[in-house]
Amino acid sequence: MKKYILDLRVKSNERLNNQNVLLKLSADIPLPEVLPGQFAEIRVDGSPPTFLRRPISVNYVDYQLNEVWFLVQEVGEGTKKLAEAKISQLINVIFPLGNSFSNPETPQQRMLLVGGGVGVAPLLYLGSELKKKGLSPEFLLGGKRAEDILQLHGFPEIWKRLYHYRRWFVRRKRICNEPFCTLHPKIRPYIHLWPNANDESRSRLCSP
Ligand SMILES: Cc1cc2nc3c(=O)[nH]c(=O)nc-3n(C[C@H](O)[C@H](O)[C@H](O)COP(=O)(O)OP(=O)(O)OC[C@H]3O[C@@H](n4cnc5c(N)ncnc54)[C@H](O)[C@@H]3O)c2cc1C
């Protein structure tokens, strides 16, 4: 896929909780095709210690409004500066980068999308694209605190069912070490709801 270097304009910067903001950026030209799971390398201007661009997942693309959305969690200098972005400010991005999630084999398949904290970022767009294909994705979202579960009310029409769970990621990094994300002890209690969830073709995971 062709990559673009674009100056995007900040349309809105919404604070979701004490650590996360949702940036909606628009382009002067029609946005390129972006696949769920892809990310942008964002240049952080006005932050001398942030020498390199910062990778941030595409949260959603609204082609009608010509907007691309990014969920940003403030962890260091770069993301803190990004979270301060003002309306009309220009933000330089290189995108779309990386791979996408694989597609389900049949439109009838039940799909479970699993994410935690800012790791839910790509799942909103993935869910809406699956919905367009006639699937009804289900979501298992986690966070250390209830308020860390992001965008719960953002797109209720795509949530067929939503299961959220506090304190999933007590041992955050461990989640990816399990052979299947669905075997993680914090997720397992919910898994009987998806009898075939350990079938890799039916679950998609994004974790910070
Ligand atoms: C492909 C990809 C997609 C990503 N998508 C998103 C996204 O959609 N939204 C988002 O907010 N972030 C996302 N990230 C993570 C984001 O890129 C980093 O959090 C960011 O680069 C940190 O930059 P910084 O300058 O703020 O912090 P740095 O100055 O680089 O780091 C400051 C401190 O924070 C620690 N730190 C850095 N990153 C993290 C982290 N992720 N979690 C906890 N501690 C950390 C460092 O170890 C260091 O101690 C993504 C990363 C990748 C590789």
The ligand as a Tripos MOL2 file, in Angstrom:
@<TRIPOS>MOLECULE
LIG
   53    58     1     0     0
SMALL
NO_CHARGES

@<TRIPOS>ATOM
      1 C1          2.3680   -0.2730   16.3370 C.3       1 LIG1
      2 C2          2.1190    0.5400   17.6000 C.ar      1 LIG1
      3 C3          0.8800    1.1100   17.8010 C.ar      1 LIG1
      4 C4          0.6320    1.8710   18.9460 C.ar      1 LIG1
      5 N1         -0.5890    2.4210   19.1060 N.ar      1 LIG1
      6 C5         -0.8110    3.2490   20.1510 C.ar      1 LIG1
      7 C6         -2.0600    3.9080   20.2840 C.ar      1 LIG1
      8 O1         -2.9960    3.7650   19.4910 O.2       1 LIG1
      9 N2         -2.2050    4.7520   21.3300 N.ar      1 LIG1
     10 C7         -1.1930    4.9610   22.2510 C.ar      1 LIG1
     11 O2         -1.3820    5.7480   23.1680 O.2       1 LIG1
     12 N3         -0.0220    4.3070   22.1610 N.ar      1 LIG1
     13 C8          0.2010    3.4800   21.1350 C.ar      1 LIG1
     14 N4          1.4150    2.8670   21.0110 N.ar      1 LIG1
     15 C9          2.4230    3.0860   22.0530 C.3       1 LIG1
     16 C10         3.0950    4.4650   21.8080 C.3       1 LIG1
     17 O3          3.7920    4.4450   20.5940 O.3       1 LIG1
     18 C11         4.0740    4.7590   22.9320 C.3       1 LIG1
     19 O4          3.3590    4.8370   24.1410 O.3       1 LIG1
     20 C12         4.7950    6.0640   22.6570 C.3       1 LIG1
     21 O5          5.7150    5.8870   21.5970 O.3       1 LIG1
     22 C13         5.5100    6.5370   23.8840 C.3       1 LIG1
     23 O6          6.1620    7.7370   23.5490 O.3       1 LIG1
     24 P1          6.4580    8.8310   24.6400 P.3       1 LIG1
     25 O7          7.3880    9.8350   24.0290 O.co2     1 LIG1
     26 O8          5.1970    9.3620   25.2140 O.co2     1 LIG1
     27 O9          7.1390    8.0510   25.8100 O.3       1 LIG1
     28 P2          8.7250    7.7320   25.9240 P.3       1 LIG1
     29 O10         9.4400    8.9970   26.3120 O.co2     1 LIG1
     30 O11         9.1970    7.0150   24.7160 O.co2     1 LIG1
     31 O12         8.6690    6.8080   27.1820 O.3       1 LIG1
     32 C14         8.4800    7.3980   28.4650 C.3       1 LIG1
     33 C15         8.3640    6.3160   29.5000 C.3       1 LIG1
     34 O13         7.1510    5.5930   29.2810 O.3       1 LIG1
     35 C16         7.4540    4.2310   29.0980 C.3       1 LIG1
     36 N5          6.5760    3.7970   28.0500 N.ar      1 LIG1
     37 C17         6.7330    4.0280   26.7350 C.ar      1 LIG1
     38 N6          5.7110    3.4680   26.0480 N.ar      1 LIG1
     39 C18         4.8830    2.8910   26.9800 C.ar      1 LIG1
     40 C19         3.6690    2.1780   26.9190 C.ar      1 LIG1
     41 N7          3.0510    1.9320   25.7420 N.pl3     1 LIG1
     42 N8          3.1140    1.7290   28.0640 N.ar      1 LIG1
     43 C20         3.6900    1.9580   29.2500 C.ar      1 LIG1
     44 N9          4.8570    2.6340   29.3720 N.ar      1 LIG1
     45 C21         5.4490    3.0900   28.2700 C.ar      1 LIG1
     46 C22         8.9110    4.1500   28.6740 C.3       1 LIG1
     47 O14         9.4750    2.9110   29.0560 O.3       1 LIG1
     48 C23         9.4950    5.2940   29.4430 C.3       1 LIG1
     49 O15         9.7890    4.9110   30.7600 O.3       1 LIG1
     50 C24         1.6700    2.0570   19.9020 C.ar      1 LIG1
     51 C25         2.9200    1.4800   19.7060 C.ar      1 LIG1
     52 C26         3.1370    0.7190   18.5740 C.ar      1 LIG1
     53 C27         4.4960    0.0830   18.3800 C.3       1 LIG1
@<TRIPOS>BOND
     1     1     2 1
     2     2     3 ar
     3     2    52 ar
     4     3     4 ar
     5     4     5 ar
     6     4    50 ar
     7     5     6 ar
     8     6     7 ar
     9     6    13 1
    10     7     8 2
    11     7     9 ar
    12     9    10 ar
    13    10    11 2
    14    10    12 ar
    15    12    13 ar
    16    13    14 ar
    17    14    15 1
    18    14    50 ar
    19    15    16 1
    20    16    17 1
    21    16    18 1
    22    18    19 1
    23    18    20 1
    24    20    21 1
    25    20    22 1
    26    22    23 1
    27    23    24 1
    28    24    25 2
    29    24    26 1
    30    24    27 1
    31    27    28 1
    32    28    29 2
    33    28    30 1
    34    28    31 1
    35    31    32 1
    36    32    33 1
    37    33    34 1
    38    33    48 1
    39    34    35 1
    40    35    36 1
    41    35    46 1
    42    36    37 ar
    43    36    45 ar
    44    37    38 ar
    45    38    39 ar
    46    39    40 ar
    47    39    45 ar
    48    40    41 1
    49    40    42 ar
    50    42    43 ar
    51    43    44 ar
    52    44    45 ar
    53    46    47 1
    54    46    48 1
    55    48    49 1
    56    50    51 ar
    57    51    52 ar
    58    52    53 1
@<TRIPOS>SUBSTRUCTURE
     1 LIG1         1 GROUP 0 **** ****
